[in-house]
Amino acid sequence: MRKRWAPDGTMRFGLFWPYSRTPIPSEEVARRNPDVLDIDNHVRLARAAEEAGLDFGLIADGYAPASEENSRVGFQDPSTNAVLWAPQLFAATRHLGFVSTMHTAYLHPTLIARLGAHLDFLSGGRWGWNVVNGFREHEALLFGLENLDHDGGYDRSEEATTIIRSLWAGDSIDHTGSHYRVKGRIRRPLPAETPLLVSAASSARGRIYAARHCNYLFAAPNDARTIRELTAELKSNAAAAGREPPRIIMLCDLFIREEPGRAQEEYGALMESQDAEARKVWAQHLSRINPHGARADQITAFAGTPAEIAEQIVSLHRDSGLTGILFRPIIWQPEEISRLAGVFGLLEKAGVWAPPAARGHSW
């Protein structure tokens, strides 16, 4: 069944897919998590996510480790590939969507269009593209690129997206632009509809791109006021482009326990277990590549009982109009994700969530 774009006023929930053994630079967290390169671990996780009621997984990607300190603790190295991993996860599920990261600075739009068309075909329309311009210096050097401009990269992404949409539509194009020259059309199969497009842009220029082209914007606002401000900005930018604004999907940590107080205590201990040297290097790296947004170690955490987490989500949704959440599980064992079923049951009673089957498994 194809996942159609059908916003209905209820929230959507995704999983920031584990692409390395630990989402934070901690040997203790890495020790408690499965082997990230064992596909069977991902298959079990995907089935647990679908059973719990999640809508999709976002698979991040990169090319080079940020530092030897990070690699030493199993943080981001080794890691999965966002394109090659997806088909095996589609085969293991029936309705769960997966969004693959591909970088416009490193991959030609014709290649992205061709890969995306086949992922859409293999999944029966359950695939989406996370558009990343690609501006991390240590990765760009692998491709012989230097001095990439973060915001200027969105000019490239705009041009690439226009080309890719035309190729997905089956058009024979003759395009000469600032960054690309493309003539002809790609072989079938082609998507029956344009796949889901998402962005995690944090700069003003990046959010303009997202408002012009994307269905989702992944962001890390820390309160209702920031969400409302971001919503207004996206609405204004999208109106100028003559389209509906993207829905905001909030990135947050997830840690659920049944006993009151236990989740907060255990989550706090895991966050404190981060390797001091690796954390310092990672923080310095983030400040260079993402000066506009919240750091990955400053995102909101939903840690508590199912009732406590559901109450926080309902309150945030009603205060800000938040449309969705992307959970980053610190411990990504399948049983951890299964705990979300209790949260979703309470959200359904509150009227802010509907089971995927009840809405045609729509994005």
SULSULFEN-V399734 format. One record per residue. N is the residue number from 1. RES is the residue in three letters. PSI is psi in whole degrees, -180 to 180 (999 if undefined). OMEGA is omega in degrees with one decimal (* if undefined). D_FIRST is the distance of its C-alpha to the first C-alpha in Angstrom with 1 decimal. Layout:
N_RES_PSI_OMEGA_D_FIRST + N_RES_PSI_OMEGA_D_FIRST
This chain:
1_MET_127_179.5_0.0 + 2_ARG_136_175.9_3.8 + 3_LYS_113_-177.9_6.4 + 4_ARG_154_177.1_9.0 + 5_TRP_107_-174.3_12.7 + 6_ALA_72_176.5_13.9 + 7_PRO_131_-175.5_17.1 + 8_ASP_13_179.9_18.3 + 9_GLY_-12_176.5_21.4 + 10_THR_163_-174.2_20.2 + 11_MET_155_173.6_20.3 + 12_ARG_148_-176.3_17.7 + 13_PHE_133_179.2_18.6 + 14_GLY_174_179.0_18.2 + 15_LEU_124_171.5_20.3 + 16_PHE_102_-166.8_22.7 + 17_TRP_137_179.0_22.0 + 18_PRO_107_179.5_25.2 + 19_TYR_-7_167.7_26.2 + 20_SER_173_-171.3_29.7 + 21_ARG_-33_-179.1_31.3 + 22_THR_139_178.4_32.5 + 23_PRO_-7_176.5_31.5 + 24_ILE_156_-178.0_35.2 + 25_PRO_78_-177.0_38.3 + 26_SER_122_176.5_39.3 + 27_GLU_-33_179.4_40.3 + 28_GLU_-44_177.6_39.9 + 29_VAL_-42_177.8_36.3 + 30_ALA_-38_-179.7_35.7 + 31_ARG_-35_-176.0_37.5 + 32_ARG_-12_-178.0_35.3 + 33_ASN_160_-179.9_31.9 + 34_PRO_172_174.5_30.4 + 35_ASP_120_-174.6_30.9 + 36_VAL_-19_-179.0_28.5 + 37_LEU_7_175.4_28.6 + 38_ASP_109_-174.9_27.5 + 39_ILE_-30_-180.0_23.8 + 40_ASP_-34_177.0_23.9 + 41_ASN_-38_179.7_24.7 + 42_HIS_-36_177.1_21.6 + 43_VAL_-45_178.6_19.4 + 44_ARG_-40_179.6_21.1 + 45_LEU_-43_-179.3_20.7 + 46_ALA_-43_179.9_17.0 + 47_ARG_-37_176.8_16.5 + 48_ALA_-39_179.6_19.1 + 49_ALA_-43_179.5_17.5 + 50_GLU_-43_-179.3_14.1 + 51_GLU_-37_-178.4_16.3 + 52_ALA_-28_179.5_18.5 + 53_GLY_12_176.7_16.0 + 54_LEU_157_-176.9_15.9 + 55_ASP_-34_-173.7_13.2 + 56_PHE_167_169.9_14.0 + 57_GLY_139_174.5_16.8 + 58_LEU_119_-178.8_19.2 + 59_ILE_108_176.6_21.0 + 60_ALA_171_-178.5_24.4 + 61_ASP_160_176.7_26.6 + 62_GLY_175_-173.7_30.2 + 63_TYR_-31_-175.5_32.7 + 64_ALA_145_174.8_36.0 + 65_PRO_144_-178.9_37.2 + 66_ALA_-30_-179.3_38.8 + 67_SER_159_175.4_41.9 + 68_GLU_-29_177.4_43.3 + 69_GLU_-43_177.9_43.7 + 70_ASN_-44_-179.3_39.9 + 71_SER_-36_-177.2_39.4 + 72_ARG_-33_-178.1_42.1 + 73_VAL_10_177.7_40.2 + 74_GLY_23_-177.9_36.8 + 75_PHE_110_179.1_35.5 + 76_GLN_5_-179.9_33.1 + 77_ASP_115_3.4_34.6 + 78_PRO_168_179.4_33.3 + 79_SER_163_-179.6_29.7 + 80_THR_169_175.0_26.3 + 81_ASN_130_-171.6_24.9 + 82_ALA_-25_180.0_22.0 + 83_VAL_-49_-174.6_20.6 + 84_LEU_-25_-179.1_21.5 + 85_TRP_-33_-171.3_20.3 + 86_ALA_-46_-176.5_16.7 + 87_PRO_-36_-179.4_15.6 + 88_GLN_-31_178.1_17.0 + 89_LEU_-36_174.7_15.3 + 90_PHE_-40_-179.0_11.8 + 91_ALA_-26_-176.7_13.0 + 92_ALA_-7_-175.8_14.3 + 93_THR_171_-179.9_11.3 + 94_ARG_-32_-172.3_7.8 + 95_HIS_-17_-176.4_6.9 + 96_LEU_133_175.8_10.1 + 97_GLY_157_174.5_10.7 + 98_PHE_138_-177.7_13.8 + 99_VAL_120_-177.3_16.4 + 100_SER_137_175.0_19.0 + 101_THR_130_170.8_22.5 + 102_MET_138_-172.2_24.3 + 103_HIS_127_-179.0_27.8 + 104_THR_-20_178.1_29.0 + 105_ALA_-25_-172.6_32.6 + 106_TYR_-23_-177.0_32.0 + 107_LEU_132_179.7_29.2 + 108_HIS_144_-178.1_29.6 + 109_PRO_-32_177.3_27.0 + 110_THR_-39_177.7_26.5 + 111_LEU_-44_178.3_25.7 + 112_ILE_-43_180.0_23.2 + 113_ALA_-43_-178.2_21.6 + 114_ARG_-47_178.0_21.4 + 115_LEU_-45_-178.8_20.1 + 116_GLY_-40_179.4_17.5 + 117_ALA_-40_-180.0_16.3 + 118_HIS_-36_176.0_15.9 + 119_LEU_-39_175.7_14.3 + 120_ASP_-44_-179.0_11.6 + 121_PHE_-48_-177.0_11.4 + 122_LEU_-30_-177.0_11.7 + 123_SER_-7_-174.9_8.9 + 124_GLY_31_177.5_6.3 + 125_GLY_27_-179.5_7.3 + 126_ARG_16_-174.9_8.0 + 127_TRP_148_174.3_11.7 + 128_GLY_161_-178.5_14.7 + 129_TRP_124_170.7_18.4 + 130_ASN_108_-173.9_21.2 + 131_VAL_116_177.2_24.0 + 132_VAL_129_-176.6_27.3 + 133_ASN_-33_179.4_30.5 + 134_GLY_98_-175.7_32.3 + 135_PHE_8_-179.5_35.8 + 136_ARG_122_-171.1_36.9 + 137_GLU_-43_-176.4_40.2 + 138_HIS_-22_174.7_40.1 + 139_GLU_-40_-179.7_36.8 + 140_ALA_-35_-178.6_37.9 + 141_LEU_-27_176.6_41.0 + 142_LEU_-25_-179.3_39.0 + 143_PHE_9_179.9_38.1 + 144_GLY_22_-178.6_41.7 + 145_LEU_144_179.7_40.9 + 146_GLU_156_173.5_43.2 + 147_ASN_45_176.6_43.7 + 148_LEU_136_179.5_40.2 + 149_ASP_122_-176.6_40.1 + 150_HIS_-58_-177.3_37.4 + 151_ASP_-36_177.6_37.2 + 152_GLY_-24_177.8_38.0 + 153_GLY_-23_178.5_35.0 + 154_TYR_-22_171.4_32.8 + 155_ASP_-42_176.2_34.5 + 156_ARG_-44_-179.7_33.2 + 157_SER_-38_177.7_29.7 + 158_GLU_-47_-178.2_29.9 + 159_GLU_-42_179.3_31.0 + 160_ALA_-42_-178.7_28.4 + 161_THR_-40_177.8_25.5 + 162_THR_-44_178.5_26.9 + 163_ILE_-46_-175.9_27.1 + 164_ILE_-42_177.8_23.6 + 165_ARG_-42_-179.7_22.0 + 166_SER_-41_178.9_24.2 + 167_LEU_-39_177.1_23.3 + 168_TRP_-30_179.6_19.5 + 169_ALA_-6_180.0_20.4 + 170_GLY_11_-178.3_22.1 + 171_ASP_147_167.4_25.5 + 172_SER_114_-170.3_28.7 + 173_ILE_158_173.9_30.4 + 174_ASP_89_-171.2_34.0 + 175_HIS_129_170.7_34.0 + 176_THR_114_-176.8_37.1 + 177_GLY_-164_-178.0_37.0 + 178_SER_-28_-174.1_38.6 + 179_HIS_-26_-172.5_36.6 + 180_TYR_152_166.3_34.8 + 181_ARG_123_-175.6_35.5 + 182_VAL_129_178.3_32.7 + 183_LYS_127_178.3_33.1 + 184_GLY_-162_178.5_30.7 + 185_ARG_163_179.5_27.0 + 186_ILE_157_176.2_24.6 + 187_ARG_154_172.2_23.3 + 188_ARG_159_14.7_19.8 + 189_PRO_158_176.6_16.9 + 190_LEU_151_177.7_16.3 + 191_PRO_139_175.4_13.5 + 192_ALA_-29_175.3_12.3 + 193_GLU_158_176.3_13.1 + 194_THR_126_178.0_15.3 + 195_PRO_162_177.3_13.8 + 196_LEU_132_175.4_14.9 + 197_LEU_132_-179.1_18.6 + 198_VAL_162_179.6_20.7 + 199_SER_149_174.0_24.3 + 200_ALA_30_-177.0_26.8 + 201_ALA_138_179.2_29.8 + 202_SER_-19_-179.8_32.8 + 203_SER_163_178.4_35.4 + 204_ALA_-42_179.6_36.1 + 205_ARG_-40_179.1_35.3 + 206_GLY_-37_179.2_32.1 + 207_ARG_-29_172.7_31.0 + 208_ILE_-44_176.5_31.9 + 209_TYR_-49_-178.1_29.5 + 210_ALA_-42_-179.3_26.7 + 211_ALA_-31_-178.5_27.5 + 212_ARG_-29_-167.1_27.5 + 213_HIS_-23_-163.9_24.2 + 214_CYS_158_174.2_22.0 + 215_ASN_-37_179.3_19.4 + 216_TYR_146_165.4_20.7 + 217_LEU_118_174.4_24.2 + 218_PHE_128_-175.6_24.8 + 219_ALA_169_-178.9_28.4 + 220_ALA_55_176.2_30.9 + 221_PRO_149_-174.9_32.9 + 222_ASN_-5_-180.0_35.2 + 223_ASP_170_-176.4_35.8 + 224_ALA_-38_-179.2_34.8 + 225_ARG_-44_179.9_37.2 + 226_THR_-38_178.0_35.8 + 227_ILE_-44_180.0_32.3 + 228_ARG_-40_179.4_33.7 + 229_GLU_-42_179.2_35.6 + 230_LEU_-39_177.8_32.6 + 231_THR_-44_-179.6_30.6 + 232_ALA_-40_178.9_33.5 + 233_GLU_-46_179.6_33.8 + 234_LEU_-40_179.4_30.2 + 235_LYS_-43_179.6_30.5 + 236_SER_-46_-179.7_33.7 + 237_ASN_-38_-179.9_32.5 + 238_ALA_-38_178.8_29.2 + 239_ALA_-38_178.3_31.4 + 240_ALA_-26_178.5_33.6 + 241_ALA_-1_178.3_30.7 + 242_GLY_36_179.9_29.5 + 243_ARG_168_176.3_26.1 + 244_GLU_145_-179.3_24.7 + 245_PRO_155_175.3_25.5 + 246_PRO_152_175.1_23.1 + 247_ARG_141_179.3_22.3 + 248_ILE_126_174.6_24.6 + 249_ILE_115_-172.7_23.2 + 250_MET_125_175.4_26.2 + 251_LEU_131_178.7_26.9 + 252_CYS_157_174.7_28.8 + 253_ASP_157_-178.9_29.9 + 254_LEU_131_175.3_28.9 + 255_PHE_114_-173.6_31.1 + 256_ILE_133_170.9_31.0 + 257_ARG_152_-177.1_33.7 + 258_GLU_-34_-175.7_34.6 + 259_GLU_129_179.4_38.3 + 260_PRO_134_176.7_39.6 + 261_GLY_-22_-174.6_40.9 + 262_ARG_-42_-178.1_39.6 + 263_ALA_-45_-179.7_36.6 + 264_GLN_-41_-179.6_38.7 + 265_GLU_-47_-177.2_41.4 + 266_GLU_-41_177.7_39.2 + 267_TYR_-44_178.4_37.2 + 268_GLY_-40_179.3_40.5 + 269_ALA_-39_179.1_42.0 + 270_LEU_-40_178.1_39.1 + 271_MET_-35_177.8_39.4 + 272_GLU_-17_-178.0_43.2 + 273_SER_0_-178.2_42.7 + 274_GLN_139_177.6_41.8 + 275_ASP_123_-172.7_44.1 + 276_ALA_-43_-177.7_46.6 + 277_GLU_-46_-180.0_47.1 + 278_ALA_-39_179.9_43.4 + 279_ARG_-41_179.5_42.5 + 280_LYS_-46_180.0_45.3 + 281_VAL_-41_-179.8_44.2 + 282_TRP_-41_178.5_40.6 + 283_ALA_-40_177.8_41.8 + 284_GLN_-39_178.5_44.0 + 285_HIS_-46_-179.3_41.1 + 286_LEU_-38_-179.2_38.9 + 287_SER_-27_178.7_41.7 + 288_ARG_-42_-173.0_42.1 + 289_ILE_-18_-175.5_38.5 + 290_ASN_63_-177.1_37.3 + 291_PRO_-11_-172.4_40.4 + 292_HIS_-19_-170.6_38.5 + 293_GLY_177_178.4_36.1 + 294_ALA_142_177.5_36.2 + 295_ARG_157_-177.7_36.7 + 296_ALA_-22_178.7_34.2 + 297_ASP_12_178.6_36.8 + 298_GLN_12_-176.7_37.2 + 299_ILE_159_179.8_33.7 + 300_THR_143_178.2_33.4 + 301_ALA_128_169.1_33.1 + 302_PHE_97_-179.1_31.5 + 303_ALA_121_-178.8_33.6 + 304_GLY_-164_175.0_34.5 + 305_THR_164_176.1_33.5 + 306_PRO_-40_-179.9_30.2 + 307_ALA_-41_179.9_32.2 + 308_GLU_-43_-179.0_33.9 + 309_ILE_-43_178.3_30.8 + 310_ALA_-42_179.5_29.0 + 311_GLU_-41_178.7_32.2 + 312_GLN_-42_-178.6_32.4 + 313_ILE_-44_179.3_28.8 + 314_VAL_-45_179.9_29.4 + 315_SER_-44_-179.3_32.7 + 316_LEU_-41_178.9_31.5 + 317_HIS_-44_-176.7_28.7 + 318_ARG_-31_-179.6_31.2 + 319_ASP_-27_-171.5_33.9 + 320_SER_-16_-173.4_32.0 + 321_GLY_17_-179.3_28.7 + 322_LEU_133_-173.2_26.9 + 323_THR_-11_-179.9_23.1 + 324_GLY_167_-178.4_21.9 + 325_ILE_139_172.4_23.1 + 326_LEU_107_-177.3_22.6 + 327_PHE_133_171.7_24.3 + 328_ARG_102_-178.5_26.4 + 329_PRO_126_177.7_27.3 + 330_ILE_-46_172.6_30.8 + 331_ILE_120_-171.8_30.4 + 332_TRP_33_169.4_27.0 + 333_GLN_146_-178.4_27.3 + 334_PRO_-38_-178.7_24.3 + 335_GLU_-27_176.3_26.5 + 336_GLU_-42_-179.4_27.1 + 337_ILE_-34_179.4_23.5 + 338_SER_-25_179.6_23.2 + 339_ARG_-19_179.9_26.0 + 340_LEU_-23_-179.3_23.7 + 341_ALA_-38_177.9_22.4 + 342_GLY_-38_177.4_25.9 + 343_VAL_-46_-177.2_25.7 + 344_PHE_-36_177.2_22.4 + 345_GLY_-40_178.7_23.9 + 346_LEU_-36_177.4_26.8 + 347_LEU_-35_177.2_24.9 + 348_GLU_-43_178.1_23.1 + 349_LYS_-32_-179.9_26.6 + 350_ALA_-8_176.4_27.8 + 351_GLY_16_-179.4_25.2 + 352_VAL_-3_-178.4_23.9 + 353_TRP_145_174.1_20.6 + 354_ALA_144_178.7_17.9 + 355_PRO_142_-179.0_15.6 + 356_PRO_-39_-178.5_12.0 + 357_ALA_-30_-178.0_10.8 + 358_ALA_-15_-179.7_13.4 + 359_ARG_29_175.0_12.1 + 360_GLY_25_-179.7_8.4 + 361_HIS_36_-176.5_8.2 + 362_SER_155_172.7_9.7 + 363_TRP_999_*_12.1
